[in-house]
Amino acid sequence: MSEQQRSSPLFRQKLEILILSESDEVLSRAKHVISTHFFTFRQLNYQSLPQEALGDLLKAQLILLAQETDEPLVAFATRVDRVLDLFPRSRLVTVMSAASAKENLEGTQNVRVTPLSQSEFHSSLKFEYLCLYRCRFQFFEIQNSDFFPMTTMMLPAFVRLELNQRYLAVLFSNTVLSDEKFSRIEKASGLYIQIKDSEKYLQYINSYYDTSGKALKKRARALFLCVIYYSLRLNEILLFDFKTSKDDEVSAAYEGLKKVAEELFQIMRGEENLWDTFREAVSDEFTIFWRSPWIATYAALMSLKSGQGDPMTAFLAGLFADVGIYDLEEKIAHQYFLSDDKKIPEDSRSSFEKHPLLSLNRCLIKKLPLDEAVKSALVCTHERADEKGFPNQVPAAQLPVEAQLVQFAERIDQEVLTTMQKNGVGFRFLKEKLWEAESKNPGAFSSEFLSAIAESLI
């Protein structure tokens, strides 16, 4: 995706990133990401932090704190705890020294802290991912008409102030939405909910909407937002070397995701065409670097509509197949996510082709309870019917159909981000043209597979 296609920067008065380090290496890395996405930031020496009267510093969304080269873990933990106390609403990224053992210091177990190794911070996409996530992707936009007058609010809702891009709460949990307030909300330029309230939003939709027509699509969208919410929770567990979670927390997030997916599948089995519902659900600069929820959902939809493979296996394989991308060098990850054709230069291909195995290893190390079918499909999402794929050139007879569904879903998603944005073609037309192109040039997919999924793309 070209730079011209990316959204124009909005003026943001709010403080997004606070850097508490004077390390030239840390500052250079941080400012590279800051300049790329126009983050608002301030930089202070940790020692100069005031004890109180922090003013606008208190509103920093993300704080960057680095461990000194020879600083003991215990001393660094004390600094982390102090920052947590001083900034009760901020999230922290801590950069561990190269000498630190791979054990969590007290403080990094805190849900507000994400520790990064030197390699993760300097060489991978993970710091950029965290900055975009924490500073730019904490809200979903919904329709002003999603809520009804004289109903009890199950979650807060916000408007975004145009001058400084701050979010202001205008509806509150456990209150009745009056006719007067509803009239004012209808006139707002946009309404937003916090991503963490996705389940409550779904509960509201399920409580006050029926199961037909537009209401059915609204349920599907609400469920898809919950898919994104649970996927983000699992990314917190999967992506970061030093971040650990208890087994029951991993299982709870995983089972929550599967439960929401099963509810979504029930709607997908109906007659409604939901392709555009999912495609249009969220548009945000963070999602440029994270397409898995769309790819997974498209794969499951094709599975259900075509009768090919198991939709849950396709969904889970699509969701976790690219987590290994974040372990690659930053330039390779950028080439993969931002190029129009996702072609990786020859000198980077050997590294890139390892990412399906890196993805599986991440899931295993973090004890994600994947069954064998998901594991097999996950590592085959870049294999081909002509046996020229990677990483293992799997024989065509052994290629899981769910892996083919994920790969075709990825092609669809990439066309949405490139061809559709450039040419403004319709989504159905785009899918049909992609199918025709693959049919004329067989190799990645077999003729039998393409024939089987044809009707599911309509």
C-alpha angles and dihedrals in degrees: 000000000000124000089245090062094055118096119272111252116263121222107255121188093178118095110251106173130027115191115204099187140086096200110129091215093050092046093048093052094044094047091051090060092040093054093046093058101024095241117179109237148164130203125212137166108252089230091059094058109124119235091232142350091064092163115185091358087077089068095059108132097203129023123198117208124173129201113235117244096253098025113127116237092241092056092047090049089056091054091048091051091050092052090048090053095046094047107038094170100043131094120227133217111195122195111212122216118250090246094057116112116235095262127110116252118219106278099034089080085067111110090231094059128077113186118205129196119231090259094048092050101042104029110028138061093249099098092048089047091053094047093051093043098047097038104033110021110056097104139055120211114231134179119276088231095057091096125061128218117257093022124123113252114234094188140018122263129204144201122216115235110229098214099055103009092236119147117239121197112234101162125045137203120263094017129114115246103234124212090245094053091043090056090053093047091052089062095051117112091233142349126219140191128198114258089232088062094058093112092051090049089052090049090053092049091049091049100049107027129071125228102256141084117338091000090061091054089048089055090049091052092047090051091048090053087054089052088056091047094052091042090056090051090052091047088058087059099040109040107053126071097209098039113096132180134193117261092246091053091052092048093046093053092044095048091044089055093049092048092053090045092053090052089050091050090056090060092043090058090065129085097262117113104233102171094103092041090063096037093054097039098099134008116183139138091243092061091061085077096041120048100150098108091055095044092047093048094046089050092051091047092053090047093052095044096045100036089233118141129329114310095213092051091049091046096051093042090052092048097053103028094095103040087102089063088077090060092059126089112287094244091055092049090049091050090052098047101035107036118095095230100029090231112157118213115254094248090059100040098092091056094042093051090061094064098093089058091044088053093052092046091052090053092048096045091049090048097240104173098234118164121231094260092057092047091051093048094044095059092045100055090107097040118110137220089238088056093243097112131102156301096005109005090237115207111257092241090059097045110116112235088223089062089053090050090053092048093050090046089054090053089052092049093049091051089052090055095045120018095030094049093045100043104024093228121163120266095240091049090049093052092047092050091049090051091049092049092051091046092054092048106038117188110093090051132028121241089241092056093047092049091049095053098039097099093045091066095061 
